[in-house]
Amino acid sequence: FSAAREIVERELGAPLASVFSSFDPEPIAAASIAQVHGARLLDNTKVMVKVQRPNIEHIIERDISILRGIAELIEIYVPDMAIYNPRGIVEEFARTISRELDFFIEASNAVRLRENFLASDILYVPRIFPEVSSKHVLVIERIQGLRIDEFERIDRAGFDRKEISRNGAAAFFQMVFQDGFFHADPHPGNIFVLGDGK
């Protein structure tokens, strides 16, 4: 937590207490490049604070360098693999991961996705708080709901899973075929059923 706190305070240019009325030191989620803490803004709004891990950019640069070396060796010593363009794959991965390390890009994408579904009665996209976000810290509205893979809890709450599936498919089709802009990480930790069925 001390490292996360230091990153948040450095990135936002202010002590934690001047931005958040509360900040849970225990992360509620963790992934390879960041961890997420529950918090409340000064107006008591519940939020999630996504904080990049310390030195993650240097770690990824090192890993990409290793992957480049492996790709080069594959192309030299396994010529049959050259048609798969191992070096090109590594470069594409390097471009993608560098964009994932910039939370301004993620925030911008989340704002755009939210705008695309503002009038929707089937999908709710949480708000982003850009005024307290940065390249390495992302503050997003915290929503309460049932994870999409909590089938028994969804059934007990009286929701129709077939309707939820249809709505999810309709939202995805709108993203892909109408908006040309879609959420690329739709795992169960990112999809919840809210109290109103959205």
Buried (B, 14 or more C-beta within 10 A) or exposed (E): EEEBBEBBBEBBEEEBEEBBEEBBEEBEEEEEBBBBBBBBBEEEBEBBBBBBBEEBBEEBBEEBEEBBEEBEEBBEEEEEEEEEEBBEEBBEBBEEBBEBBBBEEBBEBBBEBBEBBEEBEBBBBBBBBBEBBBBBBBBBBBBEBBBBEBEEEBEEEEBEEEEBEEBBEEBBEBBEEEBEBBBEEBEEEEBBBEEEBB
